[in-house]
């Protein structure tokens, strides 16, 4: 049910061995390439300029459950409380009345931020728009919130992306010979933005570096991949930390036996080591905890502890990044035994008041910040510290 596109269209490598490239792609979610109150009866007719004066509602409004749509409500509340995305929707995005996904998303954000203490909002029109373009979400069955989030980021990006006139005209073969990996990563990111630039990429887009090293000749293959979210394996046990999960995600793996890859220099399959690191940290970092196994579809209830403030990911940076510190502002929670059953809620820190709230479909209630960390945490939303 994934909407992820082919990885071959989105990764960019400084070498050209297909076997090497395959083993670079196993852990990431790929990328294709303040607000004032106003009436919710219709969208403001004054366009962008009028909306710039609409800046400081509370946004503490629930979303009606349309029938097993708690997974969607949870993700929408997390995105609604993403301050920079909210501001873009309310101030900078100009409605074109084309009925697209972004139009419905902006309209829904408007309704959610229109007044304080009002009745729950219906996301029916937004759900209908999703159904038109994503058959896997048609109907009212429980779905995986992470799959929906990935689809939404990808879909919103496609509708607002800008492609430069020079995109695709420049080749890369041979230009990396005398470059450091840091320089290569910057060039690859610049080339990517020429093809796939958007506000969604500006906020959620990060760059992962994966390195495969041949144990026979020492040749190192480097691939840089854009990502929306990072899916972290969970260290098994009653309790672990988000840093332990990051260490497991970035740990060096040995590729041997049937996992051997063809070395670009040796031209034969060799034992290799593979390692991930973060080349470019996004403004909004989304960490997906892989609580569900594929077969059988069971859930890990490990309590993953994570900080609300000052999550420093410098140990996982490829280079000497200036800022690697994040603050938590939203959590999508799952209660139940599988992605097809159970219930989703969201804990979000209001960008207006700085207080935490529990968004449980139609209900919105204050919550103590100490209650945010639980074994139900499924998707963590962090913002890069300024």
C-alpha positions, 0 to 999 in steps of 0.5 A: 500500500506504499506510494513510494516511487522507484528509488532509482529515480531519486538517489544520486551516486558518485559511482555506477554499480547497480549492486552497490546502489541497491544496498544503499537504499534499505532504511530510508523513506524516499522522496519523489522528486501567530494566524488570526481568527476569521469566518470558516464559512468560506475561504477569505476572498482577498487572497494572499494579502488578506490572509497575511493579516489573519495571524493568531488563532489557537488551533485547538480544534478536534477533527471528526472521526468519519469512520476509522479515520483516526490515523488521518486525524492524528497526522493532520493535527501534527502537521497543523501544529508544524508552525512553519507549514501552517504559516505557509498555508495561511500566509504565502500559498495562493489558492488557485481553485483547482481542487487539488490536494494542496487546495484542500489541505490549505482549506482544512488548515484554515478551518482548524485555525479559524476559532477557539473552542468551536465544534470539531471540524470535518475533514471529509472533503480532504479525505475525498481528495485523497481517495481520488488520487490514492486508491490504497486509502479509499474507504473507511478502513484503518490505515497506517498513519506513517504511510499516509504521512509519506503520501501527503508530503509527497503529494503536497510537494508535487503540487507546489514544486518548482523545476528550474529551467536548467534541471537535467541539463548538466551531467555529473560524471567525472565532476566528483573526482577531486571533491570531498564527500561534503562537496559532493553532497552539496552539489547533489543537493543543489542538483536535486533542488533544481528538479524538485524544489518546494516548500515541502522540501524546504521544511521536511527534506533531508539528505542521507549519505550511505557508504559501501566499502569493499573489504578486498580493495577498499573502494568506497562507493558513496550515494546521497539520497533525499528523504522525508522521514527516517524509519528507525529500527527499535532496539528490543527490550522493555525500554530503550532510547531514541539515540539507541535507535539512531545508533542501530539505524546508522550502524555498520552492516557487513554484506556477505554471502547472498548480500555481497555486492559487485565492487565497482573496482574489482568487477566481482561480488565482494564482502563489503561494509555499509554505513549510513549517516545524515548529510543534511539535516532537515528543518523538520525531522520526522522519526518513524519508530518501526513498531510493526514487523512485516510477517507476522504483522505484530507490534513492538511495545518497547518504551522508547524514551526521547527528549522533548528538548535538545535532541542532539544528533551530531554523532550521526552527522556525515560532516561537521554540521553547524546545527544538529539539535532538535526540539519535539513538538508533536507525536503521533500515537498508536494504541493497539496490536497492528496498523489495521486495528487500534486507535491513533491520537496526537500529542502536540505542542501549540505553536501559540501557547507552547502548551501540550494538548492531546488531540483524540479525534473530536476531543482536545484536552491539555496534557502534562508534558511529562505524559508525552513520552509513552510506549504508544509513540509511533511518529515523532516530529522534531524542529531544528533548534534556532 
